[in-house]
């Protein structure tokens, strides 16, 4: 028979692992959102300084050809294949990718905790403040790049482009961080429980 102390530890570990996976399922939208935000900023950066970057690439091209050889020639293929996808085809794949990313991040989190120990806990207010600062930085960078590039869009379209993505990013980030904080509180409560305590009292 498994001792009550070991059974207590196993149950707590299993519950914490499940809660950690649930935490990552709620953090995945935030991670994807910030990945797209970074890609968007980088794309605007390259577009804004396209002339300078092209000039640098042209100057670097002879050196690259000496090291790597001539660039391969483009081969064009003609074809008129079309693929039609419906929502019923896409949505299951979205859930699979979502679950797979959460699982991978959960595994990395478990490994990191085993190697370096649990991360330092921050207050929810501080986390939301950091999110707000990051979103403000995102807005400022977008505004700066739009000013450098110029735009043929109307003022209303620019306002939507500069406000809607940051607002959605802030909401998704606050949701993920808030759920993660709530799960941490549940895990702290689980640590105070003693599974099998009633059985021990009855035996004694």
Buried (B, 14 or more C-beta within 10 A) or exposed (E): EEEBEEBBEEBBEEBBEEBBBBBBBBBBBBBBBBEEBEEBBEEBBEEBBEEEEEEEEEEEEEEEEEEEEEEEEEEEEEEEEEEEEEEEEEEEEEEEEBBEBBBEBBEEBEEEEEEEEEEEEEEBEEBBEEBBEBBEEBBEBBEBBBEEEEEEEEEEEBEEBBEEBBEEBBBBBBBBBBBBBBBBEBBEEBEEEEBBEEEEEEEE
